[in-house]
Amino acid sequence: MSRRPGATAPTAEGAWAALATVRGRQDPYPLYEAIRSEGQAVRIGPGKLVVVGYEECDRALRDTRLHVQDAARYDAGTPGWREHSSLRAFTSSMLYSNPPDHTRLRTVAGFAFTPPRIRELRSAIEEMTERLLDRMAALGTAGSAVDLIAEFASRLPVAVISTMLGFPEQDQVWFREMASAIAVSTDGFRDAAALERADRAMDEMTAYFAHLADRRRRDPHDDLVTHLVRTHDDDPERLGHDELMGTLMVLLTAGFETTSFLIGHGALLALEQPVLAERLRTEPDFVTGYVEEILRFEPPVHVTSRWAAADTELAGTAVPAGTRLTLILAAANRDARRFADPGRFDPDRSGNRPLSFGAGGHFCLGAPLARLEAQIALPRLFARFPGLAATEPPLYRDRWVVRGLDTFPVAVTA
């Protein structure tokens, strides 16, 4: 959100308020810097701390006295939240759980995301990528525009996670539509109409999962749904029914939407600087640093939150018990104290360790899978279509917590 010439920079509170607007969410980075101008951890209103510094966010993510907002915390601060199925489902997952529940739920699903198991997926991801590129080529005949997000950046990760979970291929496009509606419930700024749509989508998805779980009981497969259903049936104390549904929901939505945005941002940045597209085509080792710099410069997840269960501090800033913290990871990734020239996209940057997948006990379970998918997808995209070009400017989805491209029309000339 660029300022008009001569306009006064907003205060931290003004910048925070602007993030609740459509215009502010389209380009939030200047607003992050307006907050940073008043400190790396800024108090905005009573009991609220907005954190934009790298060191401060890193410490907050690792501090066991800072908890995620679980069901008990929702009960204390958000009356009526249980009326919304889209909120209830996520609070039954590892995403909104604290130890010991978080540790238990993460262990149940974590076996599927170990480095050896992720490496085993490489050939399958490569085959899926090639099939989708064939599809793009067919759709783009005679110069027809192809939506890079709908036809590639989203289809690949949803195909991967659906294969892991055991979801039928014919349902994958429907998953994207449902997950897009549901994901608004995890955003910091909600409107009633969007939350109502999220509830309807969540109800449909929960019914779908329940039906699939029953099918897997009758006909077990070698997939994650079968494993989770068996875990629930054998030991409901280890994985309850609501936790089963919540785990499936998080694995599906977190398993593809953020990766879709990662691939979309990577394609956009390479088209903006053609030398990067050429390096992706010709330098096999280049993509590793390229993906890491996408994660730093244009991360899919901008924000997470914590609340202080006990008194603590962040790099000298006191955090009394009960404080609500908003950790702006996208701002931390552009902290000049940690990254030289942070506003420049530099895939050759050394020592690049962004906070885009979090840190500490809630570090993203699917981080290795997301990296692998992007590392496979981007070089193959530009190798297959060296003349790839935008036909219209991309449009961002009107979201803040998880931010990425909604549509990106391209021509796929060879």
TIDOFI-427798 format. One record per residue (C-alpha): residue in three letters; z, y, x. Coordinates in pm, whole numbers, plus 50000, padded with zeros to 5 digits. Last residue first. Layout:
<recs>
ALAZYX...
</recs>
This chain:
<recs>
ALA474414773150713THR474774795850410VAL478084791750232ALA478284824650043VAL481844834449959PRO483984844649659PHE487734846849745THR490084842649449ASP493864840949415LEU494714849549774GLY498304846749886ARG501924856249839VAL504914833849771VAL507924856549711TRP505684885349602ARG503184875549335ASP500244892349170ARG497664868949324TYR495564886249584LEU491874892749526PRO489194887049788PRO486474913049837GLU483074901649711THR480234881149864ALA482284871150168ALA480334854050441LEU479964819150589GLY476954818450820PRO478464792651053PHE479084770150749ARG479924734850869ALA481534746251192PHE483384774051011LEU484924750550753ARG485534723151009PRO487514746651234LEU489614758650937ALA490394725750761ILE491814704251040GLN494334728951181ALA495124740850829GLU495934705550712LEU497964698051024ARG500064729650995ALA500854722550630LEU501824686550712PRO504114696750998ALA505834722850776GLY506414699450480LEU510204696950506CYS510564734650529PHE513684744150723HIS516564744250472GLY519204731650717GLY518404757850980ALA515204777650993GLY512554790950754PHE508954779150737SER507584814050803LEU510184822551063PRO507584828551332ARG507824812551677ASN505054825951901GLY506054821652264SER502614833352376ARG500174852952159ASP496634839652200PRO496104840251822ASP496614878051822PHE496594896251486ARG497924930851566GLY500734946551363PRO503394930451583ASP502354948851902ALA504824928152104PHE506834904151889ARG510644900651893ARG511924936651906ALA508714947451732ASP509764928551417ARG506574917651243ASN507654881851167ALA510954895851038ALA508974915850782ALA507234884650651LEU510604866950644ILE512114892250406LEU515634878150367THR517244890650046LEU521004887350079ARG523524887649792THR527044895749909GLY529824875249747ALA531864871750065PRO531504902250287VAL528554905350526ALA529414928250817THR526454939151029GLY527014932751400ALA524154908451454LEU524644893751107GLU528244889550994THR530374865450790ASP532844865550501ALA532594834750282ALA530174820750021ALA527704847850119TRP524544846449914ARG521084836650034SER517504845949955THR513934838550057VAL510954861250095HIS507414863450224VAL506214827550194PRO502464824350253PRO502714840850595GLU500204867350700PHE500954877351061ARG503404850551168LEU501964820650983ILE498454832251065GLU499564834151429GLU500724797951423VAL497404787351272TYR495454804651550GLY497704790751823THR496844755251716VAL493234763851630PHE492224773451983ASP492474738252125PRO489074727251994GLU487254758352121THR483694760751977ARG483904764951600LEU487354780851585ARG486284803551872GLU483244814751676ALA485344822251369LEU487684842751589VAL484774862751732PRO483764870151373GLN486874892051316GLU487184899450942LEU485674865450864ALA488294848751083LEU491124867450910LEU489834857350566ALA489514820550656GLY493044819150795HIS494444837350494GLY492854811950261ILE494094782550468LEU497694795250465PHE497474804250095SER496414768850009THR499164755350232THR501724775650034GLU500354762249706PHE500044725949813GLY503274708149888ALA505544735449754THR504164728649406LEU503924690849426LEU507004683449636VAL509044708449434MET508094693249098LEU508634657449213THR512064666749347GLY513014684549025MET512024654548811LEU513994630449031GLU516924654649042ASP516954656348662HIS517074618148652GLY519734614848923LEU519014605449283ARG521814590849497GLU524194586549205PRO521354571449004ASP521214542449257ASP518644514949202ASP516734532848925HIS516674566249109THR515614551049442ARG512954530249266VAL511604561449097LEU511554579949429HIS509734551949611THR507204547149330VAL506524584649323LEU506104585149702ASP503314559549710ASP502664522749779HIS502234514449414PRO504544498949154ASP503044488248817ARG505654486448539ARG508114510248703ARG505184530848830ARG503934535548473ASP507374547448360ALA507444572948644LEU503964584948545HIS505114591648188ALA508204610348310PHE506084630648553TYR503634640848279ALA506454650548044THR507994671448320MET504604687648389GLU504104697548026ASP507634711647999MET507174730548325ALA503934745748198ARG505624757747881ASP508564771748077ALA506264789848321ARG504364805548031GLU507694818347891LEU508604831348237ALA505334850548255ALA505974866347914ALA509564875748001ASP508784892848328ARG510224881648656PHE510784899348987GLY512234876949260ASP509674849649224THR510724813249186SER509974812848813VAL506504826548886ALA505704792849043ILE505394775648706ALA502144792348604SER500444785348937ALA501824750048936MET500264742848596GLU496814755648696ARG496894737749030PHE498044705448870TRP495164706848619VAL492714707148910GLN494404675949048ASP494474654748733GLN491244635548798GLU492514624749139PRO495374604548993PHE498844612549134GLY500324588449387LEU502764611449563MET501054609849902THR497584611149747SER498614640249526ILE499994658149834VAL496664655150013ALA494434663149715VAL496564693649629PRO496294704649991LEU492484701749996ARG491704715449651SER493544748049702ALA491794761250015PHE488524744349920GLU487014749349575ALA489544772349409ILE490304793149718LEU486794795049865ASP485304805649533VAL481614797949578ALA478854823549536SER475384809949462GLY472934814749749ALA470354789549631THR472814761349687GLY476454771549701LEU477854745149468ALA476234717249670ALA477504731250001MET480964735849854ARG481014699449739ASP479954687450083LEU482764708750230LEU485154692249987ARG484064657650096GLU484414667150462THR487944679950410MET489004648650222GLU487724627150508GLU489574647950768ILE492754646550560ALA492504608450542SER491954606350919ARG494964628350989LEU497404611450748GLU498904588151010ARG499964618851207ILE502134629350911ARG503814595450906PRO504564597251278PRO505904633251247THR508314624450961PHE507334637750619ALA507544606550400PHE511054597650523GLY512294631850407ALA512224624550034VAL515644607949990THR517084625250297ARG516374659650153LEU518154650449830ARG521314638750009THR521434668250250HIS520924692849966ASP523664676849757PRO526204678850043PRO525294705750114ASN523584733149911SER520904729449646TYR518174752649522LEU515184738749712MET516694703849724SER515874700249355SER517864702249031THR517834740349050PHE514034738349038ALA513994720248706ARG516484743448538LEU514514774848624SER511224763048472SER513154748548178HIS514404782948079GLU517384783447838ARG519574774648137TRP519114810248262GLY521084824547972PRO523544844148182THR522354850448538GLY525184858048781ALA527904831748759ASP525834804248598TYR523044810748849ARG525594806049128ALA526674772748984ALA523064761648951ASP522284768949317GLN521404801449489VAL521064792549855HIS524204795250065LEU525314816950355ARG528474803550516THR526374776950690ASP524654804150895ARG521264791051013LEU519014810850778ALA521194841750824ARG520924839551202ASP517134838051191CYS516974866450939GLU519144888751161GLU517264880151478TYR513914887151313GLY514934919251137VAL514024925950771VAL517274918850582VAL518004934050241LEU521724933950162LYS523134935949809GLY526814938049709PRO526554972949565GLY523104988449585ILE520674985349870ARG522464977950194VAL520024975650485ALA519794948750751GLN517274957051024GLY517944994050979GLU516865025350792SER513285025450927ARG513224988250850ILE513134995550475ALA510115018050520GLU508584991350742TYR508904965650464LEU507284990150224PRO504344994350460TYR503984956250459PRO504004951450081ASP500264953950017GLN499374939749674ARG503044936349588GLY503574973849590ARG500654980349359VAL501854954649106THR505324970049105ALA508684953649184LEU508104959449555ALA508174996649475ALA511884994649391TRP512644981349738ALA510545008749894GLY512455035049698GLU515765019949803ALA514665019550166THR513475055450132PRO509815061550072ALA507605077850336THR506625112950232ALA502995118650143GLY500975140750379PRO497885119050356ARG498355094150070ARG500305063450165SER498735029250207MET500005000050000
</recs>
